[in-house]
């Protein structure tokens, strides 16, 4: 493809998007559809575009989430929720559903609110995006690796590609995800970068109290990160290496920076049943009064699974042959603490399934969230994971990509 030559102005120059992922494609399509006269180019350094879309949701692609209240939607973003409130009023999950419906892609909602194509195939989403880009006249170049980005004196930018090619452009969108090169270019053009660290992960917890309990899940536990304000309520799953489940995954997102700074060694406090300690002690007294001759270990209480109940009792030295009537005040308090304030030390992390979400990126105060244009560099735009925005699982990270890509594309078309 012939590359436009530098000019003193920028009117004849293309709009270039670096990054062929969800945000990049959505911005390119929006821009090209809004201004068909503009040449819009996507540069993707890999051999294929939309690779994250392809593997998302186990190959089904969790497109978005059925949360149609912008304010409620922001609560799913540990970082960036406040900044996204305005953008979500402009383009939210309802708009995402409509966008894909207009391109013959129907989405379905699962019981937990996640939305997938009815085909259960990410290829459906890829085909919709690539087809829309082709119809809009977007030029897509794969294997196009950019080495440096420079601001042009006459306006716009000059891109240097590996292999010696140069490409001037009028406007530039960085939709490079959490890749180091994108952060380096943004920093070179005046931006502050919050160092990227993992955001969604499970915990390694080498603790004898958990050994042999793999697969046990408590449906309504509360997990706190000791010494912080961070806590989450929901299912907690015991795994062969430690702890997982929705409450743990969400806690890892909100506490991502604190945990990274601590090298993933921290203390978790778990209330396995989300009961107040006083209520548990009252419940234990009721059991003691009602079943004085029964063995404590034979009566899992408060919805705990038998193996977990027996292990908790063992951890506080309650013997298998001990009866309810034999429990003294100190033992009742020990059982209460094991149920409502069990302490576990983390010794590392593991990625959560196929999710590889990071927090970190371009400082949000340096971006105009009405247009996604940089406040530090004119004609530079940013969208998707390059921003210091991240969310819990459920389609929210893709919604950030659709929303910020839409706003950037609309603004670049003007």
C-alpha positions in Angstrom: 0.0 0.0 0.0 1.3 3.4 -0.9 2.1 5.6 2.1 0.9 9.2 2.1 3.7 11.7 1.9 4.3 14.3 4.6 2.7 17.7 4.0 2.7 21.0 5.7 -0.8 20.3 6.9 -2.7 17.2 7.9 -5.9 17.2 5.8 -4.6 14.7 3.3 -3.1 12.4 6.0 -4.7 9.3 7.3 -6.0 8.5 10.7 -3.9 5.7 12.2 -4.8 3.3 14.9 -2.1 1.2 16.5 -3.5 -2.0 17.8 -5.9 -4.4 16.1 -7.9 -5.4 19.2 -11.4 -4.6 20.4 -10.9 -1.0 21.1 -8.9 -0.4 18.0 -11.4 -2.0 15.7 -14.4 -0.3 17.3 -12.7 3.1 17.0 -11.7 2.5 13.4 -15.2 1.4 12.3 -16.8 4.3 14.2 -14.4 6.8 12.6 -14.7 5.5 9.1 -18.5 5.3 9.2 -18.7 8.8 10.6 -16.3 10.3 8.0 -16.1 8.1 4.8 -13.7 10.7 3.2 -11.0 9.9 5.7 -8.5 7.0 5.2 -8.5 5.0 8.5 -5.6 2.6 9.0 -5.2 -0.1 11.7 -1.6 -1.2 12.3 -1.3 -4.6 14.1 2.1 -6.0 14.8 0.9 -9.5 15.2 -0.1 -11.9 12.3 -3.8 -11.7 13.3 -6.1 -9.1 14.7 -8.6 -9.5 17.6 -6.7 -12.3 19.3 -8.1 -11.5 22.7 -11.6 -11.5 21.4 -10.9 -14.9 19.9 -10.0 -16.5 23.3 -12.3 -14.5 25.5 -14.9 -16.5 27.5 -13.3 -19.8 26.6 -13.8 -19.0 22.9 -17.4 -17.8 23.3 -16.5 -14.1 23.8 -18.2 -12.4 26.8 -19.1 -9.3 24.8 -20.6 -7.2 27.6 -22.8 -7.4 30.7 -26.5 -6.8 31.1 -26.1 -3.8 33.4 -27.9 -0.9 31.7 -27.6 1.7 34.4 -24.4 3.7 33.9 -23.9 4.5 37.6 -24.4 0.8 38.6 -22.0 -0.2 35.8 -19.1 1.9 37.1 -19.1 -0.2 40.4 -17.5 -3.1 38.5 -14.3 -1.1 37.8 -11.7 -1.0 40.5 -9.9 1.7 38.6 -11.6 4.1 36.1 -15.2 3.8 37.3 -15.6 7.5 38.1 -14.1 8.5 34.8 -16.3 6.1 32.8 -19.6 7.4 34.2 -19.9 10.1 31.5 -18.8 7.8 28.7 -21.3 5.2 29.7 -24.0 7.7 29.3 -22.8 8.1 25.7 -22.3 4.4 24.9 -23.2 1.6 27.3 -24.1 -2.1 27.1 -27.5 -1.4 25.7 -25.7 0.5 22.8 -23.3 -2.4 22.4 -26.2 -4.9 22.0 -27.8 -2.6 19.5 -24.6 -2.1 17.6 -24.1 -5.8 17.1 -27.8 -6.4 16.4 -27.6 -3.9 13.6 -24.9 -6.1 12.1 -26.9 -9.3 12.4 -25.3 -10.5 15.7 -27.8 -11.4 18.4 -26.5 -11.5 22.0 -28.0 -13.6 24.8 -27.9 -13.0 28.6 -26.9 -15.7 31.0 -28.1 -16.0 34.6 -25.2 -14.1 36.0 -25.7 -11.2 33.5 -22.8 -12.0 31.1 -23.7 -11.6 27.5 -22.5 -13.8 24.7 -23.4 -14.2 21.0 -26.2 -16.8 20.6 -23.8 -18.8 18.5 -21.5 -19.2 21.6 -18.6 -18.5 19.2 -16.1 -15.6 19.4 -15.7 -16.0 15.6 -19.2 -14.4 15.3 -17.9 -11.3 17.0 -14.7 -11.3 15.0 -16.6 -11.6 11.7 -18.9 -8.8 12.7 -16.0 -6.4 13.5 -13.8 -7.3 10.5 -16.8 -7.2 8.2 -17.9 -3.8 9.4 -14.3 -2.5 9.1 -14.1 -3.8 5.5 -17.5 -2.2 4.5 -16.4 1.1 6.1 -13.2 1.1 4.1 -10.8 0.6 7.0 -7.4 -0.5 5.9 -5.9 -3.2 8.1 -2.3 -4.1 8.1 -1.0 -7.0 10.1 2.7 -7.7 10.8 3.1 -3.9 10.9 5.3 -3.2 13.9 5.8 0.4 14.8 9.2 1.2 16.4 8.9 4.9 17.2 6.2 7.6 17.2 7.1 11.3 16.7 5.1 14.5 16.8 5.3 16.4 13.5 6.0 20.1 13.4 3.3 20.6 10.9 0.8 18.7 12.9 0.0 15.1 13.4 2.6 12.3 13.8 5.3 10.5 12.0 5.4 6.7 12.6 8.6 4.7 12.0 7.9 1.1 11.2 10.3 -1.8 11.6 11.9 -2.3 8.2 12.4 1.4 7.6 9.0 2.5 6.4 7.7 5.8 7.7 4.0 6.8 7.9 2.7 10.3 8.7 -0.8 10.6 10.0 -3.1 13.4 11.0 -4.4 11.8 14.2 -3.2 8.8 16.1 -5.0 6.4 18.4 -3.0 4.2 20.8 -5.1 1.0 21.4 -2.2 -1.1 22.3 -3.6 -2.8 25.3 -1.1 -3.4 28.2 1.9 -3.8 25.8 5.1 -2.1 26.8 5.6 -0.3 23.5 2.3 1.5 23.8 3.2 2.7 27.3 6.6 3.9 26.0 5.0 5.9 23.2 2.5 7.5 25.5 5.2 8.4 27.9 7.4 9.8 25.1 4.4 12.0 24.1 4.0 13.4 27.5 2.0 11.0 29.6 2.4 9.5 33.0 2.2 5.7 33.2 1.0 3.9 36.3 3.1 0.7 36.3 1.1 -2.3 35.1 0.5 -5.2 37.5 -1.9 -8.2 37.4 -5.5 -7.5 38.4 -7.4 -10.8 38.3 -5.8 -13.8 40.0 -6.2 -16.5 42.6 -4.1 -17.0 45.7 -1.5 -19.5 46.6 -2.2 -20.4 50.3 0.1 -23.2 51.6 -1.9 -24.0 54.8 -2.5 -27.3 56.4 -6.1 -26.3 57.2 -6.9 -26.4 53.5 -5.1 -29.5 52.4 -7.4 -32.2 51.2 -10.4 -29.8 50.9 -10.0 -29.1 47.2 -13.3 -28.5 45.5 -15.2 -27.3 48.6 -17.0 -24.0 48.0 -18.7 -21.8 50.5 -21.4 -19.8 48.6 -21.5 -16.7 50.8 -18.2 -15.9 52.4 -16.6 -12.6 53.2 -12.9 -12.1 52.4 -10.9 -9.2 53.7 -7.4 -8.1 52.9 -6.0 -7.3 56.4 -4.7 -3.8 57.0 -6.7 -2.4 54.1 -10.3 -1.3 53.3 -10.7 -4.0 50.7 -13.2 -6.8 51.2 -15.6 -8.8 49.0 -18.5 -11.1 49.7 -19.5 -14.1 47.5 -18.5 -17.7 46.8 -15.0 -18.8 47.9 -13.5 -22.0 46.4 -10.7 -24.1 48.0 -8.3 -25.3 45.3 -5.3 -27.6 45.3 -3.0 -24.6 45.7 -5.1 -22.2 47.8 -8.1 -20.1 47.4 -10.2 -19.0 44.4 -13.8 -18.1 43.6 -15.6 -14.9 42.7 -15.0 -13.2 46.1 -11.3 -13.9 45.9 -11.0 -12.8 42.2 -12.8 -9.5 42.9 -10.6 -8.9 46.0 -7.5 -9.4 43.8 -8.8 -6.7 41.5 -9.5 -4.1 44.1 -6.3 -4.9 46.0 -4.1 -5.4 42.9 -1.6 -2.6 43.7 -1.4 -3.3 47.4 -0.8 -7.0 46.7 1.8 -6.3 44.1 3.7 -4.0 46.4 3.6 -6.8 49.0 5.0 -9.3 46.5 1.7 -11.2 46.9 2.4 -12.0 50.5 -0.6 -10.8 52.6 -3.0 -11.9 55.2 -6.6 -12.8 54.3 -9.3 -12.8 56.9 -12.2 -15.1 55.9 -15.7 -15.2 57.3 -16.8 -18.5 55.8 -20.6 -17.8 56.4 -20.9 -14.0 56.5 -22.4 -14.2 59.9 -21.6 -11.7 62.7 -19.6 -13.3 65.6 -22.3 -12.6 68.2 -24.9 -14.4 66.0 -22.5 -17.4 65.6 -22.0 -17.6 69.4 -25.7 -17.5 70.0 -26.2 -20.2 67.4 -23.6 -22.4 69.0 -25.3 -22.0 72.4 -28.6 -23.0 70.9 -27.0 -26.1 69.5 -25.4 -26.9 72.8 -28.8 -26.6 74.5 -30.7 -28.6 72.0 -28.2 -31.4 71.3 -26.1 -31.7 74.4 -25.2 -35.4 73.8 -24.5 -35.2 70.1 -20.9 -35.1 68.9 -19.9 -31.6 67.7 -18.0 -33.0 64.7 -21.0 -35.0 63.5 -23.2 -31.8 63.1 -21.8 -29.4 60.5 -23.4 -26.0 61.5 -24.3 -22.8 59.6 -24.3 -24.4 56.2 -20.6 -25.5 56.3 -19.7 -28.6 54.4 -18.7 -31.6 56.6 -15.1 -31.8 55.6 -14.6 -28.1 56.2 -16.4 -28.2 59.5 -14.3 -31.1 60.7 -11.1 -29.3 59.7 -12.1 -26.1 61.4 -12.8 -28.0 64.6 -9.4 -29.8 64.4 -7.7 -26.5 63.9 -9.0 -25.3 67.3 -8.4 -28.6 69.0 -12.0 -29.8 69.3 -11.7 -33.6 69.4 -13.9 -35.9 67.3 -15.3 -37.5 70.5 -16.3 -34.2 72.0 -20.0 -33.5 72.7 -21.8 -30.2 72.6 -22.3 -30.3 76.3 -18.5 -30.5 76.9 -17.8 -27.2 75.1 -16.5 -24.5 77.3 -16.7 -20.7 76.7 -13.1 -20.6 75.3 -13.8 -23.4 72.8 -17.1 -21.7 71.7 -15.1 -18.5 71.0 -12.4 -20.5 69.1 -15.1 -22.1 66.9 -16.6 -18.7 66.3 -13.3 -17.2 65.2 -12.5 -20.2 62.9 -15.9 -19.6 61.2 -15.9 -15.8 61.1 -12.2 -14.6 61.2 -10.0 -17.4 59.9 -6.6 -16.0 58.9 -4.6 -17.3 56.0 -1.3 -16.0 54.6 -0.9 -15.8 50.8 2.3 -16.8 49.2 1.9 -15.8 45.6 -0.8 -15.8 42.8 -2.0 -17.6 39.7 -3.8 -16.1 36.6 -7.6 -16.7 36.7 -8.5 -19.0 33.8 -7.9 -17.3 30.5 -8.1 -13.8 31.9 -4.9 -11.7 31.7 -6.1 -8.4 32.9 -3.8 -5.8 34.3 -4.3 -2.6 36.1 -2.0 0.3 35.2 -1.5 2.5 32.2 -2.0 6.1 31.1 -3.0 8.3 34.0 -6.7 9.0 33.7 -6.5 12.7 34.6 -4.4 13.2 31.5 -7.2 12.1 29.1 -10.4 14.0 28.1 -13.1 11.3 28.7 -15.5 13.1 26.4 -13.4 12.5 23.4 -10.6 10.2 24.6 -8.1 12.8 23.4 -4.9 13.3 25.3 -4.6 16.4 27.4 -0.8 16.2 27.0 -0.5 15.9 23.2 -2.9 17.3 20.6 -4.4 14.8 18.1 -3.4 11.8 20.2 -6.2 9.5 21.4 -6.2 6.6 23.8 -8.7 3.7 24.2 -9.0 0.4 25.9 -6.4 -1.3 28.2 -3.7 1.3 27.6 -5.6 3.4 30.1 -5.4 2.8 33.8 -8.8 1.2 33.7 -9.7 -2.3 34.6 -12.7 -4.3 35.7 -13.8 -7.6 37.2 -14.8 -10.5 35.0 -18.2 -10.5 33.3 -17.8 -8.5 30.0 -16.8 -5.2 31.7 -13.3 -4.9 30.2 -14.7 -5.4 26.7 -17.4 -2.7 27.5 -14.5 -0.3 28.4 -13.0 -1.1 25.0 -16.3 -0.6 23.1 -17.1 2.7 24.9 -13.7 4.3 24.8 -13.2 3.1 21.2 -16.5 4.6 20.2 -15.8 8.0 21.7 -12.3 8.1 20.2 -13.5 7.1 16.8 -16.3 9.7 16.8 -13.9 12.4 17.9 -11.2 11.6 15.4 -13.8 11.7 12.5 -14.5 15.4 13.2 
